[in-house]
């Protein structure tokens, strides 16, 4: 085992963290989709004044943004599972150096080491570009 490689116990713990977060996100996404699918979501059938209608649209927009973020995180979790299966999990996708266990424990779907994550955030301060 190379220095800083994950142990089997660490890998199992991180897989469990991914499993729990995935279930949590699936529940949140289902609830948001149900909420957005209601006929009164956005402007809906209820009689609203212009302020209420604006507030309802704003809340629907916020819900859509949250839904997008949660769905992106679910995709990242799926990507992490694929990397686990291929034996590439826990290594930076840019430099192939090991991602420290403490970082993975805090963010099990991390794809980049701190150095490359900071560079990505600096290059895209308004948010990350879409990942393949």
C-alpha positions as CSV (number, residue, x, y, z in Angstrom):
1,X,0.0,0.0,0.0
2,X,1.3,3.4,-1.0
3,X,1.7,6.2,1.6
4,X,-1.7,7.9,2.3
5,X,-3.7,5.2,0.6
6,X,-7.0,4.4,2.2
7,X,-7.3,1.3,4.3
8,X,-10.1,-1.2,3.7
9,X,-11.8,0.0,6.9
10,X,-11.6,3.7,5.8
11,X,-12.9,2.7,2.4
12,X,-15.8,0.9,4.0
13,X,-16.6,3.8,6.3
14,X,-16.5,6.2,3.3
15,X,-18.8,3.9,1.3
16,X,-21.2,3.9,4.3
17,X,-21.1,7.8,4.4
18,X,-21.9,7.9,0.6
19,X,-24.8,5.4,1.1
20,X,-26.3,7.5,3.9
21,X,-26.0,10.8,2.0
22,X,-27.4,9.2,-1.1
23,X,-30.5,8.0,0.8
24,X,-30.9,11.4,2.4
25,X,-30.6,13.2,-0.9
26,X,-33.1,10.9,-2.6
27,X,-35.7,11.7,0.1
28,X,-35.0,15.4,-0.3
29,X,-35.2,15.3,-4.1
30,X,-38.5,13.3,-4.0
31,X,-40.0,15.9,-1.6
32,X,-38.9,18.8,-3.7
33,X,-40.2,17.2,-6.9
34,X,-43.5,16.5,-5.2
35,X,-43.7,20.1,-3.9
36,X,-42.9,21.5,-7.4
37,X,-45.4,19.3,-9.0
38,X,-48.3,20.7,-6.9
39,X,-50.7,22.8,-9.0
40,X,-50.3,25.7,-6.6
41,X,-46.4,25.7,-6.9
42,X,-45.3,29.0,-8.6
43,X,-48.4,30.9,-9.6
44,X,-51.0,28.1,-9.4
45,X,-54.8,28.0,-9.2
46,X,-55.2,30.0,-5.9
47,X,-56.1,33.6,-6.2
48,X,-53.0,35.6,-5.2
49,X,-52.3,39.2,-5.3
50,X,-49.2,40.4,-7.2
51,X,-46.9,40.3,-4.1
52,X,-48.1,36.8,-3.2
53,X,-47.6,35.6,-6.7
54,X,-44.1,37.0,-6.8
55,X,-43.3,35.4,-3.6
56,X,-44.6,32.0,-4.8
57,X,-42.6,32.3,-8.0
58,X,-39.5,33.2,-6.0
59,X,-39.9,30.2,-3.7
60,X,-40.5,27.9,-6.7
61,X,-37.2,29.2,-8.2
62,X,-35.4,28.6,-5.0
63,X,-36.8,25.1,-4.8
64,X,-35.7,24.4,-8.4
65,X,-32.1,25.6,-7.6
66,X,-32.0,23.4,-4.5
67,X,-33.3,20.5,-6.6
68,X,-30.5,21.0,-9.2
69,X,-27.8,21.2,-6.5
70,X,-29.1,18.0,-4.8
71,X,-29.3,16.2,-8.1
72,X,-25.8,17.3,-9.0
73,X,-24.6,15.9,-5.6
74,X,-26.3,12.6,-6.4
75,X,-24.4,12.5,-9.7
76,X,-21.2,13.1,-7.8
77,X,-22.0,10.2,-5.4
78,X,-22.6,8.0,-8.4
79,X,-19.3,9.1,-9.9
80,X,-17.6,8.3,-6.6
81,X,-19.1,4.8,-6.6
82,X,-17.8,4.2,-10.1
83,X,-14.3,5.4,-9.0
84,X,-14.5,3.0,-6.1
85,X,-15.4,0.1,-8.4
86,X,-12.4,1.0,-10.7
87,X,-10.1,1.4,-7.7
88,X,-9.6,5.1,-8.4
89,X,-11.6,6.5,-5.5
90,X,-9.7,8.8,-3.2
91,X,-7.3,10.1,-5.8
92,X,-7.4,13.6,-7.3
93,X,-8.8,13.6,-10.8
94,X,-6.3,16.3,-11.8
95,X,-3.0,15.2,-10.3
96,X,-3.8,11.6,-9.2
97,X,-2.4,12.3,-5.7
98,X,-4.3,10.8,-2.8
99,X,-7.0,12.9,-1.3
100,X,-6.5,13.0,2.5
101,X,-8.9,10.8,4.4
102,X,-10.1,13.7,6.6
103,X,-11.2,15.6,3.4
104,X,-13.0,12.5,2.1
105,X,-14.6,11.9,5.5
106,X,-16.0,15.5,5.4
107,X,-16.9,15.3,1.7
108,X,-16.9,11.6,0.6
109,X,-17.7,12.6,-3.0
110,X,-14.7,14.9,-3.3
111,X,-13.0,14.5,-6.7
112,X,-10.1,16.9,-6.3
113,X,-7.4,17.5,-3.7
114,X,-7.6,20.8,-1.8
115,X,-5.0,22.4,-4.1
116,X,-7.0,21.7,-7.3
117,X,-10.3,22.4,-5.7
118,X,-9.1,25.8,-4.6
119,X,-7.8,26.5,-8.2
120,X,-11.1,25.4,-9.6
121,X,-13.0,27.7,-7.2
122,X,-10.7,30.6,-8.0
123,X,-11.2,30.0,-11.8
124,X,-15.0,29.8,-11.4
125,X,-15.9,32.0,-8.4
126,X,-19.6,32.0,-9.3
127,X,-19.8,28.3,-9.2
128,X,-18.4,25.2,-10.7
129,X,-18.8,24.5,-14.4
130,X,-20.8,21.4,-15.4
131,X,-18.8,18.2,-14.9
132,X,-19.0,15.3,-17.3
